[in-house]
Amino acid sequence: MTQILGHHHTSMLTKNAAQNMQFYTGVLGLRLVKKTVNQDSPDMYHLFYGDEIGSPGTELTFFEMPMAGHTQPGTNAINLIGLLVPSYNSLLYWEQRLSDMAVIHDPITTYHGYDALHFQDPDGLRLVLLSNEGLDIPGHWRYWGDSPVLEEHHILGMGPIGISVRNLNATTELLRDTFGYTVKTSSESSVILQAIQGEQWGEIVLTQEEGTRERPGKGSVHHLAIRVADQQELAKWNEIIRGLGYSTTGVVERYYFTSVYFRDRNNIMIELATDGPGFMVDSDISELGKHLDLPPFLEGRRAEIEASLSPLHS
């Protein structure tokens, strides 16, 4: 039976790759696990951050767009990225760390029942640290030993993802009836769904919001990718989604994983991505993120691609 296994990654837009890298590695303590390019537009960096090996469910990815303007907030958009930390004490640690590093943040509060610390990255991307407080996490998530953040307070991986939509029922029905998500809570204006029942690391928080559609810019979220086990499962999902009348990209080989992309009835971009083969397909674990890695079909254009990119030293 086809099954969604939780979040795979989220992909965002940044105006400055060097500043982005300093923030996500130096401030948040994530590992740059892959420095590569947008395979559809290889004059653009594509940076992947995560745990020690960029395990599915820990990956935050960014496309560099130096000409990006400000995001114009609106509905029909992924608008909040949740990141899990071990405990409430971890939130206290992070509140002090963010203050010391002059990062915009709110006081500790709650978010749908979880102790939470909201903050923004340099591009204005909205993020929230959430206390996991003893709840389960996937067994394959791995702490990066060279992180500047103490292990007892490190970012574990992704948690709830916030999405605002005009048509709450449309996206709810897709996640529940097609992808098998379980409804955790629901009201007239919001629905929380879980890929794996009882686990917050696969949650999606849908909020109904009228108004104009978000205009993307720096700090906006391009898409959410959800996990499927392998290419056989992915091909099945592609047929299921097309059978419901959605237009998909078909199966796309991304070298580090394989994907299918489509937009739901609220124009939210959703990617389904396989777990493997992963980021060590072309790198030793000690070399992850240290060099510009290109998939084989772009390797012959390396000189041209490197000439189009500003140097980025990790």
N, C-alpha and C positions, 0 to 999 in steps of 0.2 A: 504494500500500500504506500502511495506517495505521501510524504510527510515533510512539513517545514520544520527545521531544527532550531529556529531562532534567528537572531540577527547575524548577518555575515559582515557587512561594513556599511558605513555611510560615506558619501562623497560630497565635498563642499567646494566652494570657490574662495581662493585667496588672491589678494592683490600683490603680495610680496612673499615669495617662497622662502627667502632667507629669514625674514622676520617670523614667518609661520613656523619654520623649523626650530628657531630659537625658543619660541613659546612652547611648542608641543614636546620638545625634548628637554629644554632647560628649565621650564617652569612646571609643566605637568609631569615630566619624568617618563614619558613614553619613549619607546625606541623607534627611530627611523629605520624601518625594516626593508624599505625598497624605495630607491630614488630612480625613477624611470620617467616616461613621457606618456602623454595621452596618445593612445595607439591610433585614434582617429584623427588626431591633429598633433603630430610629433614635435612641433616647435613649442609645445607647452609642457612644462613639468607636471608630473603626477607623483605626488609624495604619499607614502603609506606609513602610518604610525600604528603601533600596537604593543603587544607584550613581547617576550623574548624572541619569538619567531613570527609575529604577526598572525596569531591564531585567529580563525574565524570567530567573530563575536567581539574581538578587541580592536578591530581595524577602523581607524579614522583616516580618510584619504582626501587629498586636496589637489585640485587643478589650479595652476598659477595662471591668472589672467591680469597682467599689469595694467590693462586699460579698464578694468572693472570699476564701475561707479558704485554708489551707495545702493544697498537693497532698499526698495520701497515696500515696507511691510504690508501684508494683506493676507487674504485667505487662500485656500487651496495650495497649501505649502507645508513642507516639513519645517518646523520652526523651533524645535528644542531637541538637543542631544543629551540624553542622560548617561552619566558615567558612574559606575559603582565603586565605592570605597569600603573598606572593611567594617567601619563602626562609626558611632557618633563621635568618639574621640578623634577619629580621622577627620571628621568635618571641622572640629576645633583646630586641629593641626593645619588643615587647608585654609581655614579662615585667616589664620595668622600668616601662613605662607603667601597667600594672595595679597594680603595687605602689605607685607614686606616687599613684594615685587611690584607694587603699584598696579595690580590688576583690578579692573572694575568688578565689584561683586556686591551682593546684597547680604544682610545679616542671615544667619541660619534660620530657616523656616521649615515648612513642610510642603511636600508635593504629592498629592494623592495618597496621603498616609505614610509617606517615607520622610524621615528627616533629610533636609535638603539645603544645599548651598548653591545659589544661582550666581553665575558670573558670565563674562564675555571674553572672547579672544580679541586680538588686535584688530580683526576685521569686523568685529561686532557680532560674530556668531554667538548665539545664545546656547549656553551649556548649563548643566546642573549636576553637581556631585550629590550622590544619594547614598545614604548609609545602608549597607547590605546586612549589617548586624546579625551575622551568623547564618544567613540563608545560604542555600547551596549556590555554587557557581559551577560552570562546566569544568570537568576534570582536566581538559587539555589546555586551559589557560595557564600561562607560565610567567612568573615574575622575572623581569630583566635585572640581573645582578648589578649592572653598571648604572642603574637609574639613580639620579640625584635625590630621589624621594625614598624615605625609609620604607622597608618592606611592609611594616605593620600598618602603613597608611597609603600604600600605593594604589593607583587606579587599577582595578581588577579587569574591567572590560566595559562594554556598553550595557546600559540598563534601558529603562523606558524611553521611547522615541515619541515626541509630541508632534502631532499633525493637525492642522486646522483645515476644515473642509466646509463647503457650503451644503453639500448633501451628505449628511451623517449616515443615513441608511445605506447609501451606495457603497461606500468604502467598508462599512461594518459588514455588510452582506458578503462582499468579496473575501474579506479576511476570515469570516466565520464559516460561510457556506462552501467556499471554494478551497481555501487554504487550510481550513480546519482549526483556526484559532478558537480558543475558548473565551467567552465573555466573562470577565472578572466582575465588573460593575457596569451599570448603564443608567443613564438618565435621559431627559429630553435633550440635553445639550452636550453630553459627552459619553463616550464608551471606552472602557479599558479592556483590551484583549491580550491574551497570552498565547504565544506559540506553543509553549510547554506549560500545561496547567500547573499553577502554583509557583512558577518561576518568574521573577521580575526581570531577569536578563533577556527575556524574549518579549517584553511588553511593548505594546503600541497604545498610546493615549490619543484618541480622536476627540476633537472638540469642534462643535458646530460654530461657524463664524460667517456671518453675512459680510457683504462688502466687495471691494475690488480684489482681484487676484494679485498676489505678491508679484512685484517686479524684481527679478533676480539681480544680484550684484555681489560685491565682495561680502563674504560672510553668509551667503545664502547656501541652502542645501540643495544639491542637484538631484540626488536620489538616495533611497534606502535599498540596500541589498539584503535579501533574506536567504538563509542557508538551505541548500539541498545536498543530499549525500554525494551524488556522483552524476556522471553524464547521462546514464540511463534514466535516472529520475528526472533530470532536467529536460530530456526529450519528451518524457511523458507530460510534464507540466506545460511545456510549450504547446502540445496538442490540446490539453485541457483548456488553457487560456484562449487559444484561437477558437476552440469550439464554442466558447461563450461570447464570441463576437469581438474580442479585442484584437487589435493589430499588434503583433510582436516583431521583434528584430529577427526572430529565428535564433538558433543556437550560434553564439559568437565565441570563438576561441580567444581567450585573453592570456594564454600561456601559463599564468600563475593560477588561474581558475577558468572555468567556462561559464558563460552567462546567457540569459535571455532577458530582454528589457521590454517593458510595455508601460503604457499610462492607463490609470484607472479612470472611472467616470468623473472624478474630480481633478483629472489631469496630474495626479501625483505619479512621478516616475518611480517604478518599482523594478528592481533587478532581482532575478533569481540566480544565485551563484553557487558553484560546487565548492566543497571543502578543499579539494586538491587540484593540482599537485602541491601548491604552496610556494612560498618565497625562497625556499632553499633549492628549488629546481635548478637554479643557475648560480647559487652562492653558498659558500660554507657559512655556518652559523656565526663565526667570528667576523665575517666580511659583510654581513647584512647591512645595507644602507650606506656603505662606504664609497661606492662607485656608481656611476650611471649605468644601470642595467637596461638592456634593450631585448625585447623578444626576438627570436631568430629572424622573423620576416622583416625587421627593421635594422638588423645588424649591418647590412651592406650600406646603409645610409648614415652610419655613425658619424663620420666627419661632418657631413651636412647638418645633422641634428645638433651635434655639439656646438657647431659654429652659430646656431640660431638661439642658443640658450646662454643666459648669464651664468658664470661659474657659481657653483653652490657647494660649499665645503662642509662636510659633516664631520 
